[in-house]
Amino acid sequence: MEASLDVLRTIHLTGGIFLDAEFTAPWCVAAQVTPEDCHPFTPLPKGIIAYHYVSAGRLLLRVGDGLPLEVPAGHLVVLPRNDPHVLGSHLDCPPVSAEGLMQATVESGIARIVYGGQGETTRIWCGFLLSDTTTDPLVGLLPSVMTLDVAQGAAGAWIESSFRLATHELATGEVRSPALLSRLAELLFIEAVHCYLASLPPEQLGWLGGLRNPFVSRGLALLHDRPSHHWTTEALAREVGLSRSAFAERFTELVGAPPMRYLAGLRMQVAARRLRESQDPIVLIAEQVGYESEASFSKAFKRTFGTPPATWRRVGEA
């Protein structure tokens, strides 16, 4: 975990809340943080980290064609790369653009949405984090969605009390503590990252050591960004600006495995997640993780997990 702390310390994060939304079932909206949402924190740096905090009710959230994720009250959902997503009480109807529902509020500077039917109420706050330095080495290796129960962990009491203050300020239209909201958003992101890392088995944490080195972290980001690409150690070394031998030596020393062995393991982890979170055919998942045939993919998957991908998927669904 020390490597992730080192990287997080180098990232100067600034952010806050830009939207206070109240939805009543049934509702379904498509969302993504835009540069306009982050005003007055412009001009924008390289990346935006988006988050939603559910203060009441519950919602379902889906990124891309993944499986819906249920987020209950008191939980935060973080989208490290600000991926477009759909959220709602139900996701089986065409989503409405959240941007078109926003109403400006002069008093607080925070936009407002009130939308939906006559059913259960869900209250959420939408926020963002910006960085004046690149976040790719760490953010590029995180999943597209992370969740955090803000009541858990060492900072839980402080986070909950801060949210209560923010709730009161939003309700009265007097946001008097923008610095508090920015600091709270930063802390929540760090907590979410640590919770995610703590959930991983030791063998999946090798890349943390590589984040300390700019050449290795760049190589890791390339592998995680394009695991299906036909990488070679030579190609990676060329991309990061090192000789093959120097890159392979540094990568192996810091990550604990040679680049191509690490890539093989990464592909299997991506495939396992796709099998569990989507209904894509196995042949398509094989292609998505860099295998030219379903047979070769199934053989590699069974060697890693001890069972063929079709069997592994059925067991996971049971």
N, C-alpha and C positions, 0 to 999 in steps of 0.2 A: 504493500500500500504506500510506502514511502515515495516511490516514483510518481505516483499520481498526485501526491501532495506537492512534490517539487514542481510539477507542471501547473497545477492549479494556482500555486503562489505566483507564477509568472503572468497570469492572466488578470488584467485589470477589468473587472466587470462593472458595467453601469446599466441600470434598468429601472423598471417600476411596473405599475399597473396602468393599462390604457383602456380597459373595458370592464364595466360592471354590468352583468347580464342576468336577466331573470326570464327563464323559460318555463312554460307550462305544457305538459304532455297533451297531445303528441307534438313533437318538434324534431327537426333534423336540419342542421346547417353545415355548410362547407366553409372551412376556415383556414387562414394562413396569415401570419403577421406580415404587414406590409411596411415599407419605409415610412409612410404617412402615420401609421400607428405609433411609431417611435418618436415622433416630434415631441419635444424640441431637441432630442438627442441626435440630431443630424449635423454634419454629413455622416453617413453610415460607415462603420468599419466593415471588415470582410464578412462577418457572419452574424446571424441573429439566432438566439436560443429562445424558443417560445415556451410558455407554461400556462396551465389552467389550474386554478384552485377551486374545488367544489366546496362551497360553504354550507350548502343545504341541498337535500335531495340526492340524486345520482344521475350519471349519464353513461352512455356507451360511446367509445371513441375508436375509430379505425383509420389507420394510415395505409394508403394504397389498397391492395387487395388482400391485406392481412385479416386475421380474425378480429372481431370486435373485442375491446377491452372494457370491462366495467369499472367505473371509477365512483366510489361512494363518497358521501360527505366526509370532510376532514382529510381528504387525500389530494395530493398534487400530482399532476401528470406533466412531465417535461418532454419536450421535443427538441433534442440537442441540435438538429440541423434544420429546424423550422419547416419540416415537410408538410405539404398540403394534407389536410385530414378532414374527416367528417365526424361530427359528434351530434348526439341527440338522445331522446328518450327511446326511439326506435330508429334503426338504420335501413329499413326496408321501403322507404319512400324517397323520391327525388329530393336532395338537399337544396335548401335556399341559401344563397350567398349571405354570410354573416355581415360582410361589408355593407351590403345594401340595407341592412336593418339598423345600422348604428345611428344613434341620435346624439349630436354634440351637446355637452353640458358645460356652459360657461363657468358655473360656480366652481367645479372641481377640476375642470380640464380633462376629465375622464369620460369617454363615450359611454352611452347607455343603450341597452337593448331590452325591450320587453316584448316577448313574442311567444306564440303557441296557442294551444287549445284551452280546455277547461280542466285538465287533469293535474297530476302531481307537479309541484313547483320544484325547479332546480335553480339554484343561484350559483353563479361562477364568476370569478375574476380572471381576466386574461392579462398576462404580462409578458415581458420580454427582458432579455439580457443582451447587452452589446459589449464587444471587446475592442480595444484599440490595438490588440496584437492578434496574430493568427491563432485560432483555436484548433486547427486541423489535427495536430498530433494526438490530442486526446479526444476531441469531439468526433473526429472521423472514425474512432474505434468504438464509440458507444452505440448502443442500439437506437433505433429510430424513436422509440418511446420508452420512458422510464416512469415509474410511479413511486410515490413516497407517502406514507402515513405520517403526517406531521406531528402526531401525538407520540410517536415512537422515537427512541434514541435520546442521546444526552441533551440535545438542544430542543427537545420537544416542548418543554414548558415555556421556554423563551419564545419559540415560534408561535405557539398557540396564543400567548398573551399579546404578541405583536399583531397577529391577525385580528384579535379582538379589538385592538386599537384602530387598525385599519378599517374594520367593519364599521365602527362608530363614526370615523371620519367620513367614510363614503356615504353612510346613511344621512349624515347631516350636511353633506356637500362641502365640507371643509377639510380638504387634505392638507394638513399643516405639517406633515412629516414626510416629505418626499425622500429625504435621505434615509429614513427608517425603512420605507418600502423598497428602496434600491438595495439596501444592505440585507433586508429580509430575502429578496429574490436571489441575491448572490449566495446566501447561506443555504437556501433551499436547494439550489443547484448542486452545491458541494455535497450536501447531505444525500441527495439523490444519487450522485456519482459513487459515493462511498457505499451506500446500500447496495447498489448494483454490483460493485466490485466484490463486496463481501459475500454476495450470493453465488459467485463463480467458484468452481472447483479449482484447486491449486494449479492443475495442468493448463488451465486457460488463462493464467495470469502472467505468462512469460513475457508478453509484450510490454508490461509495465516498466521493466528494466530498460527496454529499448527506448523509451520516451525521453530518457536523459540525454541521448545522443542525437544531434540534429540529422545526421545522415541515416541512422537506423530508424528514427521516428518518421522520416519522410518515406523510407521504404515500407514501413508498416502501414502508413496511411495509403500508399499506392495499392498494397495487397488487399487491404480491407475495402477500399473504394472499388476495386475491380478484381474480385477474386476469380472471375471466369476468364480473365485475360490469360493468354498463353505466356506467362512470365518465365523467364530464366534468371539465374543469378546475375549473368552478364547484363541483361536488360535492366534489371533493378539498379545495379551498380552504375550503369550509364545514366539512368534517370537522376540519381542522387549526386552524381559527380565524383565517384570514387572508382578505383580499379576493382576488378572482380575480387581479387584476393583480399584487399583491404576491407571491402564491404562485407564479404562472407565472414571474415574473422571477427569484425566488430559485431555483426548481427548475431553470430553464434554465441559469442561471449556474453552479450547483454540479454538476449532473448532466451538463450538456453537450447536452441535448436537451429540448424542451418536454414536458410531462407526457404528452400523448396520443401523441406519437411514441415516447416511451420505453415506454408501455404496449403499443403495437403490436409493438415489438421483443421485449418481455418475453413476450407471448403466443406469438410464434413460437418463442422458446427453450423455453418450457414445452411447446409442442406437439411440438417436435423430440425432447425428452426422453421424452415420453409415447409417441411413435411407436417409439422405440428400446427403451424399457424395459417396454412393455406390449403386449398383443395386442388392445387395445380397438379397435373399429371406428373408422374415420376420422371418421364423422359424430358419434360420441360425443366424440372428442377435440376436434373443432371446437366442439362445445357447451361443453366443459369450459374452453376458452380464450376464450369470449365471442362466437363466431360463430353467427349464426342459421341459416346454411345451409352445407352441405358445399362447394357451389360457390364461395361467397365466401371460405371458408377456404382452399380449394385454390389459388385465384387469388393470395391474399396470401402463402401459403407458397411458391409458385413464384416470386413476385416477390422474396422474401427469399433463398431457397436455390437458385434456378435450376432446380428440378425439382419436379414434383408430389409431394405427401406419400406416395402409394403407391409411387412409384418410389424416393423417398428411403429409405423403410422397407426395401424389398427390397435396395437397395445396402448398407444398414447391416447387414443380416442375412447378407449373403454372406461 
